Amino acid sequence: MTRWTTTRVLAALLLWLVMALPQAAHAAQARVITTPKGFKVWFVEDHTVPIIAMNYAFRGGAAQDPADKRGLAHFLSAMLDEGAGELDSAAFQERMEELAFSMSHSAGQDWFSGSFRTLAKNRVESFRLLALALQKPRFDAQPLERVRRQLLVSLKSREEDPDRQAWKAFRQALFGKHPYALEAEGTEQGIAAITAEDLRSLHKRLFAQDNLIITAAGAISEQELAQLVDATFGALPEKSAMPPTKVPAMPQQAREIVIRRSIPQTIIIMGHEGLLRNDPDFIPAFVVNHILGGGGFGSRLMEEVREKNGLAYSVYSAMFAYEKAGVFFAQASTRNDQARRALELMKRQIRDVAENGVSEQELEEAKKYLIGSWPLRFDSTTRIASVLMAFRQQGLGIDYIRKRNDLMRAVTVEDARRAARRLLKPGRLQVVLYGAPTGNGKTQN
């Protein structure tokens, strides 16, 4: 089956599947509600299933961790279900189980994010418990030390994970001493140094109303959601005290770094500065990346490296946007004695797309697939709230759900070729080879 036949079959299958997704239609009805206390919530009311999902995020995260306490925001994210208000850790966990509701938190570089899910019938008490966690976390000594041990064990395991170490080296190559180069999970020294007072201080500086965004979906009325949101977040400080993140200076010259390890395969990661999410060429560049390596089977990288030459099980490219920097990258893993060949094939495809763009046929097939698969992102209440949050964090308007496919349809070959030239810079590629590849390159022990 050719690349284009495969793509057409997948696109047809996706179009058939989305007819069974009523949530997609609900997502298109997303609206902004303003609560009595002034919070603006992106909301989709959907009573298909008796579930309420809410996502929330505070601007500020691991990029603002103190240099001597890396991992502070991550530590905070792990402590918010370890007791709050009058409930110690055990009592809080027991109450969560009784209510059958869940909440989780994570610290990225730019955002401290939370997700909340509850049965509609338990909404009042579940929201009350969430409010307690966000407003009055306890940071008691016993759970704090238990969580610290867990975080340290996790960090230790990461040191033994070749993929994570390869990505660590790649981020350092891209960002140098900027906080984006560091893992949000922190360092052993940082986690070991963090105190309960550090967590309280970050909580006070980070959890505020002016740096908060909220999305929600599910079986609840607009009026009741507004009341519960105000009760959950209305007691937080009005102003955040988090400093802004600086724009990183990224390398303009190509470089190769070989990190030699005695492992069977070499992990190849290459990339350079990409486009910010608000760049007018982001959508054409996204389509170009789908053709190059973001589309799985049928993409140029997969066909060249895997299908034709059998050098890797998986090879792909992607775009990623921090708040202050965009990144383009490509990745593969292959046998050590084949690493150089795989690397050159990947570079060749990147160079060809950068210089020559993509064909009309490639573009039309990619657009069909991307348009057809769009409704699959809204296949549940939980997913709707999560995707709306991603849109808010990226600075997109609530109408993006409806106009996104029109933006895809509007991409021309000329747009794609212009975007390819802007996105792909073969002369700036930062290449990390992690393993025991044959050949030359700057080596780190």
N, C-alpha and C positions, 0 to 999 in steps of 0.2 A: 504494500500500500504506500503510495507516494505521500510526501509531506502535505501536499494540498488536499488530497483525498481524505487523509486523516483529519485535517482541520475542518473540512466541510462536514464530515460525519459527526465530529464533536459538536460543532455549532448547531447542527440539526437536532442532536440529542438534547442539548441545553434548551433550545427553543421548545421542545416537547415537554421537558421537565418543568419549566417555569409556569406552564399552564395550571400546575397543581400547587401553586404557591400563593395563596390569598394574602399572606403577609406582605408580599411585594406591593400589592395595591394599597394596603394600609399604610405602608411606609411612604408612599407618594403623597399621603395626606398629612404629613408632618406639619406641625404648626408651632409657633412660638407663643407660649403663655407667659404672662407676667404676674408674679405672685403679689399679694398685698405688701410684702416687704421689699419688693423690687427685683427679685431674682427672675431672670429670663430662662425659661426651660424649654428646650426643644422636645416636643411631645407627640407621640402617636397613640391615640386611644384605640384599643383593640381588645374586645371581649371574647375572642375566639377561644382562648384558654384562660383559666382563672389565675393568671400570674402577673405580677408587676415587676418590671426590671428598671433599675435606675443606675446610670453611670454618672460619676462626678470626678472632676479633676481640678487640682490647684496648680497654678503656674509656679514652677520652681521644683527642683528635684536634686538628683545626685550631682549635677554640675555645680551646685552651690555648697556641696559638702566642704567642711574645713579640711585643709591639707593634712592635718594630723589626725583626722577622724573620718577618713573615707569610709563610706558605708552607712553614714548617719541616717540619711533618708530611707535607705533600705531597711535598716534596723527598726525605724519608726513604723514602716509598713507592716512589719511582722509582729508588732506589739499591740495593735489596735483591737484585737479580739482576745486580749489577755487580761481582761478585767477593766471595768469602768464604773464610775460613780460608786454606788453602794455594793456592787457585785465584784467579787474577786474573780480570778481567772476561771476557777472550776465552776462557779455559779454562773458566770457569763456564758461559758461554753454549754452548760446544761440548758440554759434558757434558749440559746440559739437552736439547739437540737429539738427542744419542745415545740418551738415555733416553726421548725423546718424551713428556716430562712438562712441565706448565706450572704456573706460579704467578704470581699477580698481587696487587698490593696497592693500596689506596686509603685516603685520609684524608678521612673525613667530619668534621663538626663534633663529634660525640660519640664516634665509634668509629674506630679504625684497623683496617681489615679486610684479610684475606687469603683467597685461594682457591687450592686446590691440586688438580691432576688428574694421575693417573698410570695407566698400564696395570698391571693387577694383577701381571703377571709381573715388572715392574720395581720393585715396591713398596719393597723393602728399600733399594736404592740411591737411589731417588727421595726417600724420606723422609730418608735420610742427607744428601742435598744440601739439602733444605729446612731441616733442623736447622742445617746449616752457615750458611745464609743468615740465619736468625733469631738464631743465637747469636753468630756471628763475622763480621758484615759488615765489609768492608775500607775502604770510602770512599777509595779511591786517587785521587790528584790528577787523572790524565788522564780517567777516566770521570766523575769529579765535575764537572769543567769542561764536558765534553761534555753531560752531563745538564742542567747549569745553562743552557747555551745553548738546549737544546731547550725547557726550561721558559719561558725568556724569550720565545722565538719564539711559544710557545703563548699566553702572556699578551698579547702584542702582537696576535695574531689575535683574541683575545677582545674587545679594545677596539674592534675593527671589526665585531663581530657585534651587530646591533641587538637580537636577542632576549636575549642575555646582558646587554647594558647595561640593557635594560628590567627584567630580573630583579634586577640589582644595585640599581637605584633602588627597586624594590619592597621588597627586603629591608631597605634602609636606612630606608624609610618605616615598616616594621613594627618593626624592632629598634633603630633609632638607633645608639648607640655600643656596643651589646652585640656580642660576637664573632659571633653568628649573622648579623649584617648583612654580614659579610665573606665573600668567596669563599675556599673552602678552598685554592684554587690560589695564594693569596697575592698579593703585589704585586711589581712589578719591583724596587723598592728592597729589599724583604725578601729575595727570592731572591738578589739580587746580594750581600747582606751575609752570607749563611749560609756557615759554614765546616765543614770536616770534623769539628772538635771539637764544633760545635753538633749535628751529626748523631749523633755518638757519645753526647753527653750525653742527647739525647732518647731514643735507643735504650735507654740504661741506665734512664731514668726510666719509660719507657712499657712496654717489653716485660718483663712480670712475670707471675707465676702467679696472683696474687690478683685481677687485673682481666681475666682471659682466659676466653673462652667458646669452645667447640669443637662443631662438628657434622660428621657424616660419613655417607656412604652408599656402598654398592657391594660389590664382590666380595672380601670379606675377613671373616675370622672375628672375633668379639668379642674373643677372647683376643689374637690377633695385632695387632689395631688398638690395643688397650690398651698393648701393649709398644712399638709404634711411636710412639704419642702421648707416652708417658713419655720415650722417647729424643729426641723432637723438642723438647719443651717443658720437660722436667724439670730442665735445667741453667739455666733462666732465674732471675733473682732472685725471691725469694718475695713481696716487697712492691713495689707500684708507688709512684712518687713524683709522680703527676700530681694537680694540684689539682682540686677539683670545679668544675663550671661553675655560674655564678650564674643564677638565674631572671630572664629579661628582663622589663622593664616595657614593656607594649605599649600603643599609643594607644587611647584610649576615645572619641575624637571623629572623625567622618568628615573626610577630607581628599582633595583632588585635586591631583595634581602633573602638569604638562605639561612634557615634555622635548622641545624642538623640534629636529628633525633633518630634513634634506632627503631623505626616503625616500618611496617611493610609498605605503606603507601605515602606518597607525598601529597599534602594538601596544598592546592594552588588557590590563592586569593589575589586578585588584582583589581585596581580601581583608582579613582581620582575624584576630585571635586565634581559634584553634579549640579542639578538645578534645584532651586528652592521651590516649594509647593505653589507659591503665588506667581511663579514665572509664567508669562503668557505662552511659552513653548512647552510647558510641562506635559500637557495632554498629547501633543504630537510626539514628544520624546517618549512618553509612556507607551504609545503604540509602536514606536521604533524599537524600544527595548523588548516588547513582546515578541517581535519578529526576530530579534537578535538572540535572545536567550530566556526571556521571561515567560514564554508560552509553552514550556515543556516540550513534549514530542511535537515535531513540526517546526521548532525554532532552528535557526541556523547553527547555533552552538551544539545543540543536541544531535542534529543530523550529521554535522561534520566530525565531532569528537567521538560520539558514541556509535551512531548508526553506520557511518562509513569506515571508521577506523577502530572501533571497539576499545577505546582508550579509557573510558570512564563509564560507570553506571549512571551517574548523574552529573550534569553540567548545566549551569544556568547563569543568568545575569539579572540584576535588579537595580531599582532606584530607591533611595531612602532619603527622607528629608528630616533633619533635625530642625529646630526652630531657627538656628543661626547658620546652618550649612546643609547643602545637599551632597549626596554621595551616590556615585555610580560604582557598581562592583560586579565582578564575575567570579565564580568559584567552581572548582572540580577537585576530585581526588583520583589518583591513578597510581599504578605501580611506579616505584622509584626509577626504574630504567626507562619508563615511558614519559616521565614528567616533562622533560624538555620538549618532546614532540607535541604533547598535549598543550603545553604552554604556547608554543609557536602557532598551533592551529587556532587557539583561542584569540591570540593577538591578531592573526590574519583576518579573522572574521570581524573583529572590532574595527580594524583598519579599513576593511572593505566597505562596511556600512558607513563609517565616518566619511570616506572619500566619495562613495558612489550612491549612497542612500539606499532606498529599497524600491522594489518594483511595484507597479500598479496592482498586480495580482497579489503580491505579498500583503500590500496595504489593505486591499479589500477583504481578504480572508481574515486578517487580524481584526479588522473593525467588526466584521460579522461575529466573530467569536466573543470579543470583548463586550459588544452590545447584547448578545444573546445570554451571556453568563451573568450580566449585571443583576437581574432579580434574585439570583441565588444567594446574594449577600444578605437578603432580607427574609430568610426562611424561618425565622422564629422571633418571638418577642425579645429574647435576650440579644439576638444578633442585631435587631433593629436599634436597640438602645446603644449597643457598642459601636455600630457603624455611624450613627448620628454623632456620637462622641468623637470619633475619628475626624469627621467633617469639621466639627467645631474646633478641635485642636489644630487643624490645618488651615483654619481661617476661611473656610468655604461657607457660602450662604446656605440657608435651609432649602432654597430652591435647587441646589445642586443635584438632589435626587432626581428631579424631573428633567433637568437640562443636561445632565452628564452625557447621556447617549447622543443627544444632538451635537454636543461638542466633539464626540468621537466621529460621528458621521461627517462632520465638516472638515476633517483633516484631509488635506490633499497631498499628492506626491511631493509637491513643492514644499509644503509645510513639513512633511516628514524628513525631507532631505536637509532642510534648514535646521530642524531640530537635531538631526543626527550629527551635523557638524558642530552644533553647540554642546551636545551631550557627551560625545565621544572624543577623547583627546589621547590618541595613542602615544603621543610624545610626553604625556604626564603620568603614565601608568605607574602606580606603586605596586610592585609585585612581591608577594611573600610566598616562599616555597618552604613548607614546614615538613621535614622528613629527611630522606637521604637521596635527593635527586642527583643524577650524574650531571657533570658540566660545571661551568663557572658561575660566579655571582658572589656578591658580598656575603660573607658568612658570619652568623652569630652563634656562639656556643651556648 
